Amino acid sequence: MGFFTDTSVCIGCKACEVACKEWNMIPEDGLNFTGMSYDNSEGLSADTWRHVAFIEQRLPLGEQETSGARPASAGGGGAPVDLGMPSFDLPGAQTGEAERGDFRWLMSSDVCKHCTHAACLDVCPTGSLFRTEYGTVVVQEDICNGCGYCVPACPYGVIDKREDDGRVWKCTLCYDRLGDGLEPACAKACPTDSIQFGDLDELRERAAGRVERLHEEGITSARLYGDDPDDGVGGAGAFFLLLDEPEVYGLPPDPVVTTRDLPDIWKHAGVAALTLLAGLTATFVRRRG
């Protein structure tokens, strides 16, 4: 089970952030504008398990930009229908397309990726982090000893230590809700279905169809991120449809499980130890002889 986050329909309402905090009783950690964006929660942390990024770009969005007209494939072309609602001119509507310029918002709700090969699990010395029956990765706060080894091990910088109690925290994919047959709070609260929860194979099939449709509409930059089981973390339990390079959203372009070299390291260390022991033994035998 996992998440598919379709950023092309995210409206940045932050309902997911609020629902996550309320259901999981996550402490309030303040709101701060960065001065570079309308983002006021800045990023994932021990007290922010869902984070909606706001990225402003001077770029067109396929056929949906500047003209304001819907593409023919989406049923556009018909005359507008007067619903009797109050109306107003959109900003820049009187200046014409040439003066208006290109502009788009990229919005994306980020979360723990619940990696297939999770380095945080590999380095946890107490078994606080465990793989659930749903394939997700969860922290048991009553077992965590606050060693923090998992924090640098995460290739996405997701897991974080809460300074006032010393333990680490992150998204549990609402493990308690899944046990009661409920979907995670963030997916339940999302008004546009930008966050979808379900079987990963079904979500991947749905996501591939969504990318194909966006390409047909001229949004050729649409791509999937974290859906490939052959990537550096064995595929993620939370993957995304992006409209630009992963780096634009603050995501690593080619993440790898940080503990992938541990077997080789232990192998070389073992060989070095045996070589040293053999040398010491030979020296001792010569002196005795």
Disulfide bonds with the S-S distance in Angstrom:
none
